[in-house]
Amino acid sequence: MTLSVDTGRVSVTPPNDRQEWRAKRATLSLDDYVDGILSGNRGRLARAISLVESINPDHQKLAQELLVRLAPYAGKAHRIGITGVPGVGKSTFIEKFGTLLIEKGHKVAVLAVDPSSSRSGGSILGDKTRMETLANNPQAYIRPSPSSGRLGGVTRTTRETMMVMEAAGYDVVLVETVGAGQNETVVADMTDFFLVLMLPGAGDELQGIKKGVLELADLIAVNKCEDDNARQADLARQHYANALHIMTPSSPNWRPPVLKISGLRGLGLKELWDRIEEHHRIFTESGELDEVRRHQRIKWMWNLIEDRLLAAMKNHPDVRASLPQICQNVEAGTMTVPVAVLDLLGKFGLDVGLTG
């Protein structure tokens, strides 16, 4: 008996057929991937996402061909970024919110990014256990991935994964961030709507809240407003509303509202979705949604350029040969960081000055 990691289902494979079974799995063509994704095959979808996430050069080449084929079928979903400090209840909220959307006839994809260990690089990947009901719903798909230290709590391939999900027919994509102080701008730059979850009664409600996060928010939701938290939630909602009132909205067509919700009880979630749909309608009719996505694609291009240049530099033979000694010199203080950078860039073939 074998376990299919991609689908999470157990299937029986006769021992004599295992070699043939593995060979078939290893020889998926580009058409196999495309046809499987467009037909809603969850196993093919999982393998396609693994292909996109792979750092193997051959896999990357095939993945880019796949994304080109899928591009005409992507881009039609509501893309919603969700952030909040640890303990704010993101997973409970997403499970109830996702279930509500499915009841309304939507297919929901959740890209839940786990924080990677700074020591091992591994991640807990516990989202499927924390969202058990949603994970078992055939109209939902939860993809946990390690953040690998990326800013914003997103992976190197979150945007590509989003495209694959959309091509597979998921019309609402929720991107859950780590929520541990990373640069949320990264998430806002790949979604249409940025939702910030806040806690009631966390001392001074505005203390420690970055102005930048409030500027990015399309809506602030004070979570856990049930029972004894109701009064504190009212106060927190007013604090956040006052803070937003004195800030200039990022769009002339939308002033971010502040709502009270309870992910645990499901309170306020219908109104929250109504606001998201209202935002989507306004931005679509005004043409701002298309403009935002055009700017996002340009930022994505530059992000990829930075990633590829850094990877190429690290893998350059002269850089790799010199790096251990240069790092040792920098650690010992016998070489300054700017000189080390210039030395490495020179070995990579770039001749830049100290102000380059």
Secondary structure, DSSP 8 states (H G I E B T S, - for coil): -EE-TTT--EE---GGGHHHHHHHHHT--HHHHHHHHHTT-HHHHHHHHHHHH---HHHHHHHHHHHHHHGGG-S-SEEEEEE--TTS-HHHHHHHHHHHHHHTT--EEEEEEE-B-TTT--B---HHHHTHHHHT-TTEEEEEEE-TT-GGG--TTHHHHHHHHHHTT--EEEEE---SS--THHHHTT-SEEEEEE-TTSSSTTTT--HHHHHH-SEEEE---SGGGHHHHHHHHHHHHHHHHTS--SBTTB---EEE-BTTTTBTHHHHHHHHHHHHHHHHHHTHHHHHHHHHHHHHHHHHHHHHHHHHHHH-HHHHHHHHHHHHHHHHTSS-HHHHHHHHHHHHT----TT-
